[in-house]
């Protein structure tokens, strides 16, 4: 797993002010689709792809079926799927009902086994990035040892800007506001 340290604005507790802090964020490598997962499983197990695809579709239908009936669905080595709702609070019982409902969400809580697998992965730090333009998600890679050696927070850049929107792992994320 690859991580990078990004400078992000974070709200000061008890105020509306924000200050810049460095936080670790995972480097997103992309998205793997069901075809890639099925091919991976087929390579490991030698079970035909058609059987794996049919099994996956059946499992997804079963999860949806049981969630709509109000059950949580637990896979011992994977985790638990469950539902939550977002609703408006009302003062009067006469106003209570379906009109309160905003949205229904499907949640997932990973198992201890899955969490341990991810946590025990080899971890590399890709680099430390300072904000150049937060709105445009442009960051500048900096050398963190410069900060440690001289204590200055404004020096030490060692490469050009990395802007969002392109491919690669140096782009800023959309979830940076802390």
C-alpha positions in Angstrom: 0.0 0.0 0.0 1.3 3.5 -0.9 0.6 6.6 1.2 1.4 10.2 0.8 1.4 13.1 3.2 -0.7 16.0 2.0 -1.0 19.5 3.5 -4.7 20.1 4.1 -6.7 22.8 5.8 -8.2 21.5 9.0 -10.7 23.3 11.3 -9.4 24.5 14.6 -11.6 22.9 17.4 -14.2 25.4 18.7 -13.6 27.9 15.9 -14.5 28.5 12.3 -10.8 29.1 11.5 -8.7 26.5 9.7 -5.0 25.9 9.7 -2.8 23.8 7.4 -1.6 20.4 8.7 0.0 17.4 7.0 -2.0 14.2 7.0 -1.4 10.8 5.5 -3.7 9.8 2.6 -3.7 6.6 0.6 -2.5 6.8 -3.0 -5.4 5.6 -5.1 -4.1 3.2 -7.8 -7.5 3.1 -9.6 -10.6 0.9 -9.5 -10.7 -2.8 -10.1 -13.9 -4.1 -11.6 -15.7 -7.4 -11.2 -14.1 -8.8 -14.3 -10.6 -8.4 -12.9 -11.7 -9.9 -9.5 -13.3 -12.9 -11.3 -10.2 -13.4 -13.4 -8.0 -13.2 -10.3 -10.2 -15.8 -8.5 -10.2 -18.0 -11.6 -6.4 -18.0 -11.7 -6.3 -18.9 -8.0 -9.0 -21.6 -8.0 -9.2 -22.8 -11.6 -13.0 -22.6 -11.2 -14.5 -21.5 -14.6 -15.2 -17.8 -15.0 -18.8 -18.4 -15.8 -19.4 -20.2 -12.5 -17.6 -17.4 -10.6 -19.6 -14.7 -12.3 -22.9 -16.5 -11.7 -21.9 -17.1 -8.1 -21.0 -13.4 -7.6 -24.3 -12.3 -9.1 -26.2 -14.7 -6.9 -24.4 -13.5 -3.8 -25.1 -9.8 -4.6 -28.8 -10.6 -5.1 -28.9 -12.5 -1.8 -27.3 -9.6 0.0 -29.8 -7.1 -1.5 -32.7 -9.5 -0.7 -31.8 -9.9 3.0 -30.9 -6.2 3.5 -34.4 -5.2 2.2 -35.9 -7.6 4.8 -34.1 -5.8 7.6 -31.3 -8.3 8.1 -27.5 -7.7 8.4 -25.5 -10.0 6.2 -22.3 -11.3 7.7 -19.5 -13.1 5.9 -17.0 -14.4 8.6 -13.8 -13.6 6.6 -15.1 -10.6 4.7 -17.3 -8.5 7.0 -20.9 -7.4 7.6 -23.3 -5.5 5.3 -26.1 -3.5 7.0 -28.4 -0.6 6.4 -28.8 2.8 8.0 -31.2 5.6 7.2 -31.0 9.4 7.1 -34.2 11.1 8.2 -35.6 14.4 9.4 -36.5 14.7 13.0 -40.1 15.9 13.7 -41.6 17.2 16.9 -45.2 16.0 16.5 -46.3 12.3 16.1 -48.7 13.5 13.4 -45.7 14.4 11.3 -43.9 11.1 11.8 -43.9 8.7 8.8 -42.3 8.1 5.4 -42.0 11.8 4.7 -39.2 11.9 7.2 -37.0 9.6 5.1 -34.1 11.3 3.3 -32.1 8.3 2.2 -31.3 4.7 2.8 -27.6 3.7 2.9 -25.8 0.3 2.7 -22.9 0.1 5.0 -20.0 -2.3 5.3 -18.0 -3.2 8.4 -14.9 -5.3 7.5 -14.1 -8.4 9.5 -11.0 -8.6 11.7 -9.4 -10.9 9.2 -9.8 -8.4 6.3 -8.7 -5.5 8.4 -5.6 -7.3 9.6 -4.7 -8.2 6.0 -4.9 -4.6 4.9 -3.1 -3.3 8.0 -0.3 -5.8 7.6 0.5 -4.9 4.0 3.8 -3.4 3.1 3.5 0.4 3.3 5.6 2.9 1.3 5.6 6.7 1.7 5.4 8.2 -1.8 6.2 11.7 -0.7 5.1 14.9 1.1 3.1 17.4 -0.8 2.4 21.1 0.0 -0.6 23.0 -1.2 0.1 25.4 -4.2 -3.6 25.9 -5.1 -6.2 24.0 -3.0 -9.2 24.8 -5.2 -7.4 23.5 -8.3 -5.9 20.6 -6.3 -2.3 21.6 -7.3 0.4 20.3 -4.9 4.2 20.7 -4.8 6.3 17.8 -3.7 8.6 18.8 -0.9 11.5 17.2 0.9 10.4 16.6 4.5 14.0 16.3 5.8 14.4 20.0 5.0 11.7 20.7 7.6 13.3 18.6 10.2 16.9 20.0 9.6 16.1 23.7 9.7 12.6 23.9 11.1 11.4 26.3 8.3 8.0 25.4 6.9 8.3 27.4 3.8 11.4 25.9 2.1 12.5 22.7 0.7 10.6 22.0 -2.5 12.3 19.7 -4.8 10.0 19.2 -7.8 7.3 20.8 -9.9 3.6 21.0 -9.5 1.4 18.0 -9.6 -2.1 18.9 -10.6 -5.4 17.0 -10.2 -7.3 15.5 -13.1 -4.5 13.6 -14.8 -3.4 10.0 -14.4 -0.8 9.0 -11.9 -0.7 9.1 -8.1 0.5 12.7 -7.5 -2.9 14.2 -7.9 -4.8 15.9 -5.1 -7.9 14.2 -3.7 -11.4 15.5 -3.5 -11.7 14.6 0.2 -9.0 16.8 1.6 -10.9 19.1 3.9 -10.5 17.7 7.4 
